[in-house]
């Protein structure tokens, strides 16, 4: 994951929140912007290669049914 904090000033805090959670479950992570430096890093064009799996070699097959709805007062999509 790459996070760009360039829109924030030194001393500000940025909080990653779980909108489906409440209280401590809602607060996932907090970042403190503590310095202002240039960043010459770059995301590579290709992150990795994922080998295709052969379904015929699977030991177990499971089916999942995903649906949207309300959870903890929030709405999933």
C-alpha positions, 0 to 999 in steps of 0.5 A, a space after each residue: 500500500 502506498 499512502 500519499 500524505 503530501 496534502 497534510 501539514 507537519 503536525 496533522 494526524 490522519 486516521 484510517 477508519 472502519 465505517 462498519 465498526 464502532 468505538 475502538 473497532 472503528 479506529 484502525 490506524 492513525 498516522 502522524 505527519 512529522 516531517 516534510 521531505 521530498 519523495 522520489 520513490 515510484 510504484 513499479 509498473 509490475 508488482 509481481 507475477 501470480 502463477 495460475 492455479 489448476 482447479 483440478 488439483 484443488 484439495 477442497 472447493 468452497 463456494 461463497 455467496 456475497 451480498 450487501 446489507 446492513 451491519 453494525 448500523 452501516 451499509 455494505 455495497 
